[in-house]
Every structure is written in structure tokens, then in C-alpha cells.
Amino acid sequence: MPDLWLPGAEVHDLGDHAPTDQQYPPKAIAHITWDRNATAAAPQDWCPYEDLVNYFTGSGAGDAPHLIWDPFSGRAAQLFPADSRSKSLLSPTQSPTRTNRAGRVVIQIEAVFFPYCRYQGRVYPRLVDTPCAGWGRIHAWISSWGVPDEWPMGRPSDFSGHRDEQTWETRGGWYAHAHVPFNDHTDPGSWPDFASTSGTGDPPPSQQHPAPPGGSTPARYQVSINGLPYGYGAHGYQVTTVGRALVSHGFGSHYRSGPGPDWTDADTENYADYQASLGYSGQAADGVPGESSLNRLLGYLPAQRTVSVAHVVAAARTDPGAEQGHRTYGAEAAIVEQALVDEGLLDQHWVDGSFGSRTVAAYAAWQRRCGYEGGAADGIPGPDSLHRLGAAQGFAVTD
């Protein structure tokens, strides 16, 4: 039997499980949360994933889907097992089917998205314009429940409704909320292609790797740790950080080039080798990081690239005199350390989240590069020099 719960999902079981109507073919229903109304002329900030999880596990439990999916990070929360109905569809008494139950499974997914949402400064008109992180994992799981890769009423491409009762009752596959009889919503407007593991088209050239010998394919799903994505298709400084740490620990044999900021099959294979070295096996060594193994690799968990002046000053004053490897603000110190490496002032080996004596010396060299002398170049970060480093290396600085 396939997994009742999506592997890697955050489980928030609402209880109140109920069987589906087995005489109908298996279905998946695509929704977007559409929690704000925005336009091209007036975009609005994206509503955080956590807010939607809190809503559907609280006051909105009566309308809860199976899955809440964050297409930016790949995080997913599951509220009902796959073999239970969920509650996101209208099912009025005049409907010939109980719409939430009309299939051997009726798995409903709410993507946390609305048209023209603004996320980290960029506006996204359609769901398919987002990274669609984690889509490959969700699609594979739903396919394991026998839902065919087809849209009986057409793949959604706009916000118009199209509903046909006979098609709904007789054909399995994927349905937009706009396709469900006796419902009035017209979402999701778009949905990622079945052939894509993320986004709408082929992965970029840096992510195209042949399958490894033996016919097996590395794991291609994402997880979110401390708010950052990891796994195939993930992008960001944290991916480079992991790759460099794998190489420094002797687990870089699968790289043809890199490491770099795009997570590829090579990253997955190298990370799997690292997990195996820790004694993990099976799915626990599939090459997608978990919080424990990532912490063991790096000594800290990377965070969003924002550094507090007060925090790194505290680290620079505390860590050198503490026991070896002490981390006062490890994630933020590591951002500064990596920036110093990229400026040619620190060896990669010392990117460990501990603002020790070598990091202080490297930061003093940065201060001298900024024009400071004497006691003003003592290796203790100041607002001006830290802002300059952030501007040069792409991280934000707060007080």
C-alpha cells in the first residue's frame, strides 16, 4: 500500500477521518489559497506558509485540504491521510456525488499562492512562475495512489470555470477547483507540468545530469530546514555552503564542477555518501539533508542571509576566548565567514560558525581594505564595514 502520509511532510493530523466513495476513479484536486486580492498594478506581499497552516489547523479546519504546499520552499503540511476525504470542496445536497469523496482517493492540494504575490521583492503573476519547489515529491506521491497524469477537463491555464458532471464521475486524473461540479471557485489558474520536478520547464543546464549507473535515480524532492530549501532544484547560498563542506570532509567525488548555488544530482549523491558515513541507511541516506545530519556537517543550521551587527560583535568578542568551536551566533557568523572567504581573506576550512581568532584576523584585514587603521581595524565588526561587506557579498545587515 502506498504511504498514507507524504514522505517529508509536516503532519498535523486533524482527525475526523472518513472514507471516500470507491466506485469513482482516483482524483487529485488543485487549489491555490488565494488569501489576498492583488493585481499587476498593485501586487501584495505573499502570505506566509505558517499563517495558512495555522488557519487550516484552527478556525479553517472545516475547509481543510489534505496538503498545504509552499511552492517557494517546498514545505508541505498534511492534515488528512490519503485514504480519507478532506474538506476543501463544496458538496451541496443537490450534487450527484459527494465531491470531497468522489474517488478511490480525492487528494486535495492547496498551494500557498495568489496571483501577483510579492515574495522577497519579486512579483509572481502565476503559480507556475514560482520555483514550484517540492512539486516533484508531491506529484510522485499522488501518482503512487493511482491518480493518472491527465487533466480530464484540460490543464488549467486561466481563471475560467469548466465543469462536466459525467467527466467528473467517470474519469480519474487531476482536476482544477474550477472543474469540480457544484463548486464556484475558479482557481488555481495554472499548475506545474507533470514532467517537471520544479517550475514549468526543463531544469537549467547546471541541473541536467545523466542518471547514475545501475538505472537508479537520485532522490528529487526538497525539504526546508530553518526556512531554507535543500534537495534537487534548491537554490541559494546554503547550497554552496553544503557543497563546500562536503568537499572539505572528503565527500565531493560526484562533482564535475562546483559546488555552486544550484542543488543537482551530484549534491544529492555526495550528501548520500556523507549520510552513509554517519551510519544512516535506506531513505535516511537518500542524499536529502535532515536537520541532524546538516548540523553535524556544518556545526550550525544556515538561516536567511541577514546579519545583526550586535550579534556578530557579540560573537567576535566571545568566541575567541571560549572553548574551541564555540558558536555565539553560529548561523550569522558563518555568513560573515563565507563572505570573508569569497573576498580572499579567510580559508574555507574556517567557515564553521565560530567567530574565532582567525575570523577576527580576517575581518581586521577587511577593515583595513575599507580604509580603517589602528584600533579601528581590530577585527570587531562595525556597522559601516559590515554593511560594506554585505553589499559586496549579497547579505542584509540589521542593527
URBELWO-V738219 format. One record per residue. RES is the residue in three letters. SS is DSSP state (a for helix, b for strand, c for the rest). PSI is psi in whole degrees, 0 to 359 (none if undefined). NEAR is the number of other ideal C-beta (glycine too) atoms within 10 Angstrom. Layout:
res: (RES,RES)
ss: (SS,SS)
psi: (PSI,PSI)
near: (NEAR,NEAR)
This chain:
res: (MET,PRO,ASP,LEU,TRP,LEU,PRO,GLY,ALA,GLU,VAL,HIS,ASP,LEU,GLY,ASP,HIS,ALA,PRO,THR,ASP,GLN,GLN,TYR,PRO,PRO,LYS,ALA,ILE,ALA,HIS,ILE,THR,TRP,ASP,ARG,ASN,ALA,THR,ALA,ALA,ALA,PRO,GLN,ASP,TRP,CYS,PRO,TYR,GLU,ASP,LEU,VAL,ASN,TYR,PHE,THR,GLY,SER,GLY,ALA,GLY,ASP,ALA,PRO,HIS,LEU,ILE,TRP,ASP,PRO,PHE,SER,GLY,ARG,ALA,ALA,GLN,LEU,PHE,PRO,ALA,ASP,SER,ARG,SER,LYS,SER,LEU,LEU,SER,PRO,THR,GLN,SER,PRO,THR,ARG,THR,ASN,ARG,ALA,GLY,ARG,VAL,VAL,ILE,GLN,ILE,GLU,ALA,VAL,PHE,PHE,PRO,TYR,CYS,ARG,TYR,GLN,GLY,ARG,VAL,TYR,PRO,ARG,LEU,VAL,ASP,THR,PRO,CYS,ALA,GLY,TRP,GLY,ARG,ILE,HIS,ALA,TRP,ILE,SER,SER,TRP,GLY,VAL,PRO,ASP,GLU,TRP,PRO,MET,GLY,ARG,PRO,SER,ASP,PHE,SER,GLY,HIS,ARG,ASP,GLU,GLN,THR,TRP,GLU,THR,ARG,GLY,GLY,TRP,TYR,ALA,HIS,ALA,HIS,VAL,PRO,PHE,ASN,ASP,HIS,THR,ASP,PRO,GLY,SER,TRP,PRO,ASP,PHE,ALA,SER,THR,SER,GLY,THR,GLY,ASP,PRO,PRO,PRO,SER,GLN,GLN,HIS,PRO,ALA,PRO,PRO,GLY,GLY,SER,THR,PRO,ALA,ARG,TYR,GLN,VAL,SER,ILE,ASN,GLY,LEU,PRO,TYR,GLY,TYR,GLY,ALA,HIS,GLY,TYR,GLN,VAL,THR,THR,VAL,GLY,ARG,ALA,LEU,VAL,SER,HIS,GLY,PHE,GLY,SER,HIS,TYR,ARG,SER,GLY,PRO,GLY,PRO,ASP,TRP,THR,ASP,ALA,ASP,THR,GLU,ASN,TYR,ALA,ASP,TYR,GLN,ALA,SER,LEU,GLY,TYR,SER,GLY,GLN,ALA,ALA,ASP,GLY,VAL,PRO,GLY,GLU,SER,SER,LEU,ASN,ARG,LEU,LEU,GLY,TYR,LEU,PRO,ALA,GLN,ARG,THR,VAL,SER,VAL,ALA,HIS,VAL,VAL,ALA,ALA,ALA,ARG,THR,ASP,PRO,GLY,ALA,GLU,GLN,GLY,HIS,ARG,THR,TYR,GLY,ALA,GLU,ALA,ALA,ILE,VAL,GLU,GLN,ALA,LEU,VAL,ASP,GLU,GLY,LEU,LEU,ASP,GLN,HIS,TRP,VAL,ASP,GLY,SER,PHE,GLY,SER,ARG,THR,VAL,ALA,ALA,TYR,ALA,ALA,TRP,GLN,ARG,ARG,CYS,GLY,TYR,GLU,GLY,GLY,ALA,ALA,ASP,GLY,ILE,PRO,GLY,PRO,ASP,SER,LEU,HIS,ARG,LEU,GLY,ALA,ALA,GLN,GLY,PHE,ALA,VAL,THR,ASP)
ss: (c,c,c,c,c,c,c,c,c,b,b,c,c,c,c,c,c,c,b,c,c,c,c,c,c,c,b,b,b,b,b,b,c,c,c,c,c,c,c,c,c,c,c,b,b,c,c,c,a,a,a,a,a,a,a,a,c,c,c,c,a,a,a,c,c,c,b,b,b,c,c,c,c,c,c,b,b,b,c,c,c,c,c,b,c,c,c,c,c,c,c,c,c,c,c,c,c,c,a,a,a,c,c,c,c,b,b,b,b,b,b,c,c,c,c,c,b,b,b,c,c,b,b,b,c,c,a,a,a,c,c,c,c,c,a,a,a,a,a,a,a,a,a,c,c,c,c,c,c,c,c,c,c,c,c,c,c,c,c,c,c,c,c,c,a,a,a,a,a,a,c,c,b,b,b,b,a,a,a,c,c,c,c,c,c,c,c,c,c,c,c,c,c,c,c,c,c,c,c,c,c,c,c,c,a,a,a,c,c,c,c,c,c,c,c,c,c,c,c,c,c,b,b,b,b,c,c,b,b,b,b,c,c,c,b,c,a,a,a,a,a,a,a,a,a,a,a,a,c,c,c,c,c,c,c,c,c,c,c,c,c,b,c,c,a,a,a,a,a,a,a,a,a,a,a,a,a,c,c,c,c,a,a,a,a,c,c,c,c,c,a,a,a,a,a,a,a,a,c,c,c,c,c,c,c,b,b,b,a,a,a,a,a,a,a,a,a,a,a,a,a,c,c,c,c,c,c,c,c,a,a,a,a,a,a,a,a,a,a,a,a,a,c,c,c,c,c,a,a,a,c,c,c,c,c,c,a,a,a,a,a,a,a,a,a,a,a,a,a,c,c,c,c,a,a,a,a,c,c,c,c,c,a,a,a,a,a,a,a,a,a,a,a,c,c,b,b,b,c)
psi: (137,166,133,334,134,122,130,354,154,119,123,74,118,355,206,43,149,143,157,173,105,349,350,154,160,145,157,141,127,126,160,153,329,51,352,151,117,166,171,325,337,72,160,156,138,142,125,144,316,325,320,323,315,321,310,342,0,246,338,15,333,350,21,142,185,310,141,122,126,106,354,322,342,359,147,139,137,133,337,148,160,329,5,155,154,198,23,356,147,138,72,161,332,351,134,337,157,98,322,348,3,67,160,325,153,79,124,132,127,108,131,92,148,152,138,36,151,121,119,44,353,143,135,107,323,156,318,350,345,173,341,39,135,356,319,320,316,314,315,319,316,323,326,342,11,11,118,154,72,155,96,334,16,139,133,133,357,187,48,150,147,113,136,116,318,316,315,319,335,346,131,165,203,136,136,155,328,350,351,122,147,22,158,0,152,15,166,354,325,164,144,153,149,330,349,139,339,150,200,343,200,150,152,160,326,346,1,111,141,153,146,161,152,355,359,148,133,157,136,66,171,154,162,127,121,34,6,143,147,150,172,127,348,150,142,174,328,331,316,318,315,315,317,322,322,315,315,336,4,20,53,19,340,352,133,328,164,200,163,191,356,124,120,179,327,320,317,315,320,319,326,319,319,315,318,325,338,356,5,156,169,219,334,349,42,2,359,125,148,165,319,311,324,319,323,326,314,334,0,171,118,151,179,147,69,131,133,130,313,322,315,331,315,319,317,331,336,314,320,326,355,180,155,130,5,136,108,310,77,313,318,320,321,326,315,317,315,323,320,324,313,342,1,21,353,145,143,329,333,11,89,6,358,117,67,192,325,323,320,316,319,321,325,322,323,318,319,323,329,355,2,153,164,226,343,353,56,2,359,116,140,164,317,310,325,320,321,318,318,319,324,330,7,35,156,152,131,167,none)
near: (7,12,12,14,15,26,15,22,22,15,11,16,13,16,8,14,13,13,9,22,15,11,10,20,19,20,27,24,26,25,24,27,23,22,16,14,10,19,10,9,6,8,19,16,12,23,17,12,22,13,13,21,19,13,17,24,16,9,9,14,15,10,14,23,24,28,24,27,32,24,27,21,21,27,24,30,24,25,27,24,17,24,16,23,25,29,22,25,25,16,17,9,6,5,17,12,19,16,24,22,19,25,28,17,25,28,28,25,26,28,28,28,30,21,24,17,26,13,16,8,6,11,15,21,15,18,26,22,17,24,21,27,28,30,29,23,26,24,23,14,23,23,15,13,19,13,23,16,12,13,17,17,20,12,14,26,12,9,16,10,15,12,16,13,12,9,15,24,15,11,17,18,18,24,29,28,24,23,24,28,21,17,20,10,17,17,23,25,23,25,25,24,17,15,11,17,23,27,19,17,11,12,17,12,7,14,19,10,17,6,10,14,6,6,6,8,11,21,22,21,27,27,24,21,18,15,13,21,25,27,29,29,26,27,18,16,20,28,24,19,24,23,24,20,22,22,16,14,14,11,21,19,11,21,17,7,8,19,21,16,15,20,30,27,20,24,31,25,19,25,29,19,18,24,22,14,13,13,8,16,10,6,10,14,20,19,24,27,25,17,11,11,18,24,15,13,20,21,16,20,18,24,18,16,20,14,26,16,18,13,19,25,18,16,28,23,13,15,24,17,9,14,7,7,12,16,20,19,24,24,21,24,26,27,30,30,28,21,25,23,18,16,15,10,19,22,13,14,11,17,24,19,26,26,34,22,14,18,27,19,15,22,28,18,17,23,23,15,16,15,11,16,8,7,7,15,19,14,18,18,25,17,12,14,22,24,15,17,26,19,11,13,17,11,19,13,20,11,6)
